[in-house]
Amino acid sequence: MKVHLAGMEARDAWHRLEPALADAAELAKQATTASTAALKALAAEAARLRDQITR
């Protein structure tokens, strides 16, 4: 009986945790997108600086 109750508690805990995992995955995707955009902007700015210096 205790094993059955422990299994039910574990399943309940998983069901509470699962939405947070989905949220974390979405936040990680957004962070990756933001990081990529920031790096592209930095690369573009570095290229502009290079072009100004080499004129």
N, CA, C and O atoms as CSV, one atom per row, in Angstrom:
chain,resi,resn,atom,element,x,y,z
A,1,MET,N,N,0.825,-1.189,0.000
A,1,MET,CA,C,0.000,0.000,0.000
A,1,MET,C,C,0.875,1.261,0.000
A,1,MET,O,O,0.582,2.230,-0.701
A,2,LYS,N,N,1.961,1.235,0.801
A,2,LYS,CA,C,2.850,2.403,0.868
A,2,LYS,C,C,3.506,2.672,-0.490
A,2,LYS,O,O,3.678,3.823,-0.890
A,3,VAL,N,N,3.863,1.605,-1.183
A,3,VAL,CA,C,4.483,1.765,-2.502
A,3,VAL,C,C,3.486,2.393,-3.464
A,3,VAL,O,O,3.849,3.261,-4.258
A,4,HIS,N,N,2.263,1.970,-3.399
A,4,HIS,CA,C,1.220,2.526,-4.262
A,4,HIS,C,C,1.027,4.011,-3.980
A,4,HIS,O,O,0.927,4.810,-4.910
A,5,LEU,N,N,0.973,4.385,-2.705
A,5,LEU,CA,C,0.815,5.799,-2.327
A,5,LEU,C,C,2.026,6.623,-2.756
A,5,LEU,O,O,1.882,7.758,-3.210
A,6,ALA,N,N,3.216,6.048,-2.612
A,6,ALA,CA,C,4.426,6.756,-3.033
A,6,ALA,C,C,4.409,6.977,-4.538
A,6,ALA,O,O,4.809,8.038,-5.017
A,7,GLY,N,N,3.949,5.985,-5.281
A,7,GLY,CA,C,3.845,6.123,-6.731
A,7,GLY,C,C,2.864,7.216,-7.123
A,7,GLY,O,O,3.113,7.988,-8.049
A,8,MET,N,N,1.744,7.273,-6.408
A,8,MET,CA,C,0.752,8.307,-6.681
A,8,MET,C,C,1.312,9.688,-6.352
A,8,MET,O,O,1.076,10.648,-7.086
A,9,GLU,N,N,2.054,9.789,-5.248
A,9,GLU,CA,C,2.668,11.069,-4.878
A,9,GLU,C,C,3.699,11.492,-5.919
A,9,GLU,O,O,3.783,12.668,-6.273
A,10,ALA,N,N,4.472,10.544,-6.401
A,10,ALA,CA,C,5.473,10.854,-7.424
A,10,ALA,C,C,4.792,11.323,-8.707
A,10,ALA,O,O,5.253,12.265,-9.352
A,11,ARG,N,N,3.698,10.666,-9.074
A,11,ARG,CA,C,2.960,11.060,-10.272
A,11,ARG,C,C,2.367,12.460,-10.111
A,11,ARG,O,O,2.399,13.263,-11.043
A,12,ASP,N,N,1.831,12.747,-8.933
A,12,ASP,CA,C,1.286,14.077,-8.664
A,12,ASP,C,C,2.384,15.139,-8.720
A,12,ASP,O,O,2.186,16.225,-9.266
A,13,ALA,N,N,3.536,14.811,-8.150
A,13,ALA,CA,C,4.658,15.751,-8.170
A,13,ALA,C,C,5.098,16.013,-9.610
A,13,ALA,O,O,5.414,17.148,-9.966
A,14,TRP,N,N,5.120,14.971,-10.434
A,14,TRP,CA,C,5.497,15.124,-11.834
A,14,TRP,C,C,4.507,16.026,-12.566
A,14,TRP,O,O,4.904,16.884,-13.353
A,15,HIS,N,N,3.228,15.828,-12.303
A,15,HIS,CA,C,2.196,16.646,-12.959
A,15,HIS,C,C,2.302,18.114,-12.549
A,15,HIS,O,O,1.976,19.002,-13.337
A,16,ARG,N,N,2.752,18.371,-11.332
A,16,ARG,CA,C,2.967,19.762,-10.906
A,16,ARG,C,C,4.228,20.336,-11.541
A,16,ARG,O,O,4.279,21.528,-11.846
A,17,LEU,N,N,5.228,19.515,-11.740
A,17,LEU,CA,C,6.513,19.962,-12.276
A,17,LEU,C,C,6.483,20.132,-13.794
A,17,LEU,O,O,7.170,21.001,-14.330
A,18,GLU,N,N,5.710,19.331,-14.477
A,18,GLU,CA,C,5.708,19.315,-15.940
A,18,GLU,C,C,5.450,20.687,-16.579
A,18,GLU,O,O,6.169,21.043,-17.511
A,19,PRO,N,N,4.468,21.471,-16.131
A,19,PRO,CA,C,4.271,22.799,-16.740
A,19,PRO,C,C,5.478,23.715,-16.547
A,19,PRO,O,O,5.809,24.502,-17.435
A,20,ALA,N,N,6.133,23.616,-15.396
A,20,ALA,CA,C,7.314,24.442,-15.156
A,20,ALA,C,C,8.433,24.065,-16.121
A,20,ALA,O,O,9.179,24.934,-16.572
A,21,LEU,N,N,8.554,22.790,-16.439
A,21,LEU,CA,C,9.569,22.354,-17.399
A,21,LEU,C,C,9.277,22.910,-18.784
A,21,LEU,O,O,10.187,23.332,-19.497
A,22,ALA,N,N,8.005,22.910,-19.161
A,22,ALA,CA,C,7.632,23.475,-20.461
A,22,ALA,C,C,7.936,24.972,-20.484
A,22,ALA,O,O,8.440,25.493,-21.479
A,23,ASP,N,N,7.630,25.655,-19.391
A,23,ASP,CA,C,7.932,27.085,-19.306
A,23,ASP,C,C,9.434,27.329,-19.408
A,23,ASP,O,O,9.876,28.249,-20.096
A,24,ALA,N,N,10.212,26.503,-18.724
A,24,ALA,CA,C,11.668,26.656,-18.763
A,24,ALA,C,C,12.199,26.429,-20.171
A,24,ALA,O,O,13.105,27.136,-20.613
A,25,ALA,N,N,11.648,25.457,-20.874
A,25,ALA,CA,C,12.086,25.200,-22.248
A,25,ALA,C,C,11.763,26.392,-23.139
A,25,ALA,O,O,12.578,26.773,-23.980
A,26,GLU,N,N,10.590,26.983,-22.968
A,26,GLU,CA,C,10.208,28.150,-23.770
A,26,GLU,C,C,11.106,29.344,-23.446
A,26,GLU,O,O,11.525,30.068,-24.348
A,27,LEU,N,N,11.403,29.551,-22.162
A,27,LEU,CA,C,12.302,30.646,-21.779
A,27,LEU,C,C,13.701,30.440,-22.344
A,27,LEU,O,O,14.350,31.401,-22.759
A,28,ALA,N,N,14.166,29.205,-22.363
A,28,ALA,CA,C,15.484,28.916,-22.941
A,28,ALA,C,C,15.491,29.222,-24.431
A,28,ALA,O,O,16.472,29.753,-24.953
A,29,LYS,N,N,14.400,28.889,-25.118
A,29,LYS,CA,C,14.306,29.183,-26.547
A,29,LYS,C,C,14.327,30.689,-26.778
A,29,LYS,O,O,14.988,31.169,-27.699
A,30,GLN,N,N,13.606,31.432,-25.945
A,30,GLN,CA,C,13.580,32.886,-26.085
A,30,GLN,C,C,14.958,33.475,-25.807
A,30,GLN,O,O,15.388,34.402,-26.492
A,31,ALA,N,N,15.647,32.944,-24.808
A,31,ALA,CA,C,16.986,33.438,-24.488
A,31,ALA,C,C,17.939,33.172,-25.642
A,31,ALA,O,O,18.776,34.015,-25.965
A,32,THR,N,N,17.817,32.007,-26.264
A,32,THR,CA,C,18.662,31.680,-27.406
A,32,THR,C,C,18.396,32.644,-28.557
A,32,THR,O,O,19.326,33.123,-29.206
A,33,THR,N,N,17.132,32.922,-28.800
A,33,THR,CA,C,16.767,33.850,-29.871
A,33,THR,C,C,17.319,35.236,-29.583
A,33,THR,O,O,17.872,35.885,-30.470
A,34,ALA,N,N,17.171,35.689,-28.350
A,34,ALA,CA,C,17.673,37.013,-27.971
A,34,ALA,C,C,19.198,37.062,-28.057
A,34,ALA,O,O,19.767,38.055,-28.510
A,35,SER,N,N,19.846,36.005,-27.627
A,35,SER,CA,C,21.312,35.958,-27.692
A,35,SER,C,C,21.794,35.996,-29.133
A,35,SER,O,O,22.762,36.687,-29.451
A,36,THR,N,N,21.126,35.262,-29.998
A,36,THR,CA,C,21.495,35.244,-31.408
A,36,THR,C,C,21.336,36.638,-32.017
A,36,THR,O,O,22.200,37.107,-32.760
A,37,ALA,N,N,20.230,37.285,-31.695
A,37,ALA,CA,C,19.999,38.638,-32.223
A,37,ALA,C,C,21.060,39.602,-31.710
A,37,ALA,O,O,21.561,40.433,-32.468
A,38,ALA,N,N,21.405,39.499,-30.434
A,38,ALA,CA,C,22.418,40.379,-29.860
A,38,ALA,C,C,23.782,40.138,-30.503
A,38,ALA,O,O,24.509,41.090,-30.786
A,39,LEU,N,N,24.131,38.886,-30.734
A,39,LEU,CA,C,25.416,38.582,-31.369
A,39,LEU,C,C,25.455,39.071,-32.813
A,39,LEU,O,O,26.491,39.547,-33.276
A,40,LYS,N,N,24.339,38.959,-33.529
A,40,LYS,CA,C,24.293,39.462,-34.905
A,40,LYS,C,C,24.458,40.980,-34.923
A,40,LYS,O,O,25.159,41.522,-35.777
A,41,ALA,N,N,23.813,41.661,-33.982
A,41,ALA,CA,C,23.946,43.118,-33.907
A,41,ALA,C,C,25.384,43.501,-33.562
A,41,ALA,O,O,25.921,44.456,-34.123
A,42,LEU,N,N,26.000,42.775,-32.659
A,42,LEU,CA,C,27.390,43.039,-32.295
A,42,LEU,C,C,28.318,42.807,-33.480
A,42,LEU,O,O,29.238,43.592,-33.710
A,43,ALA,N,N,28.086,41.752,-34.223
A,43,ALA,CA,C,28.914,41.466,-35.399
A,43,ALA,C,C,28.756,42.568,-36.445
A,43,ALA,O,O,29.734,42.982,-37.067
A,44,ALA,N,N,27.526,43.042,-36.638
A,44,ALA,CA,C,27.294,44.119,-37.605
A,44,ALA,C,C,28.003,45.393,-37.167
A,44,ALA,O,O,28.597,46.085,-37.993
A,45,GLU,N,N,27.948,45.705,-35.892
A,45,GLU,CA,C,28.626,46.897,-35.372
A,45,GLU,C,C,30.141,46.766,-35.513
A,45,GLU,O,O,30.822,47.732,-35.856
A,46,ALA,N,N,30.662,45.577,-35.248
A,46,ALA,CA,C,32.103,45.345,-35.413
A,46,ALA,C,C,32.506,45.500,-36.876
A,46,ALA,O,O,33.569,46.044,-37.172
A,47,ALA,N,N,31.677,45.031,-37.779
A,47,ALA,CA,C,31.968,45.181,-39.211
A,47,ALA,C,C,31.964,46.654,-39.609
A,47,ALA,O,O,32.817,47.083,-40.386
A,48,ARG,N,N,31.014,47.437,-39.087
A,48,ARG,CA,C,30.990,48.878,-39.381
A,48,ARG,C,C,32.251,49.555,-38.843
A,48,ARG,O,O,32.841,50.399,-39.518
A,49,LEU,N,N,32.657,49.188,-37.642
A,49,LEU,CA,C,33.872,49.763,-37.069
A,49,LEU,C,C,35.091,49.393,-37.912
A,49,LEU,O,O,35.945,50.240,-38.173
A,50,ARG,N,N,35.175,48.145,-38.333
A,50,ARG,CA,C,36.277,47.686,-39.189
A,50,ARG,C,C,36.308,48.501,-40.478
A,50,ARG,O,O,37.370,48.936,-40.923
A,51,ASP,N,N,35.141,48.703,-41.069
A,51,ASP,CA,C,35.072,49.465,-42.320
A,51,ASP,C,C,35.528,50.926,-42.118
A,51,ASP,O,O,36.188,51.505,-42.981
A,52,GLN,N,N,35.169,51.495,-40.984
A,52,GLN,CA,C,35.599,52.887,-40.705
A,52,GLN,C,C,37.107,52.966,-40.513
A,52,GLN,O,O,37.751,53.912,-40.965
A,53,ILE,N,N,37.655,51.979,-39.846
A,53,ILE,CA,C,39.094,51.981,-39.554
A,53,ILE,C,C,39.896,51.749,-40.832
A,53,ILE,O,O,40.965,52.337,-40.995
A,54,THR,N,N,39.421,50.929,-41.715
A,54,THR,CA,C,40.200,50.559,-42.912
A,54,THR,C,C,39.991,51.511,-44.060
A,54,THR,O,O,40.527,51.267,-45.141
A,55,ARG,N,N,39.249,52.575,-43.891
A,55,ARG,CA,C,39.076,53.548,-44.991
A,55,ARG,C,C,40.301,54.362,-45.209
A,55,ARG,O,O,40.322,55.222,-46.090
